[in-house]
Amino acid sequence: MKIAIIDDNRSLANTIRDIIELEFDEAEIDIFSSKVELEQFLEENDIEWEVVFMDYNLEEDVTGIDVAKIMKKYTNKDFKLIFITGEGSFFLSTKLKVSGLNYDYIEKNSQMENKILDILDEFIE
C-alpha cells in the first residue's frame, strides 16, 4: 500500500507514519511538510498513492483543499483522501462539501490512532 502524509507538523506526520508502520509493515510512506515540497515531487514523479493523509490547515493561507486540488491536476488516479484536523467536525464537513472532493476526515484527538487504522483496514478489504 502506498501512502502519503502531508502535514507541516513533522512530529505529527512521523507519529502517523509510526502508527501505520506498526500495523501495515508493507506500507510505502512518503511524507511532505509543505505545499512547495509536494509540488516539486509531483512535477518529477507520478502519483501512485492509494491513501493520502493531509492536514486541513497545512500552512498559513493554504488549506488541504487547496493542496488536494493541486494533486488532482497531476493525476487521474483515484486515491483515498483523509483530512486530519483540529477543527470541529461540523466546520470541516461544511467546508469540504463545498469543495467537491471525495474525502473522509479524522480529528486530532485520543481516537486518532484507532481511526487511522480503521480507515486503512476498510481500504484493504
C-alpha angles and dihedrals in degrees: 000000000000116000136179125202117197114186133134089215099081092190092057091045090053091048091053090048091051092049091052096044092052091060102025108038092171092061117120107210131193120190126203127181102192144028090245093053091049094047091052089053093047092051091056103034142044116246110248099162119130095190129029123193109197134180109237094215095044102161138345105295092000121099130189087250090061091050094045090055090051090051091052089058089062100049146028090201115113117234132178107255117204119184117208114208146169088200122102115272094241092054093049098042090053092051093045096049089059091051095066091223125140102237151138127205141207129198124235099248143106091292095055095099093052092047093050091052093045091053092049092046090053091048093053094050 
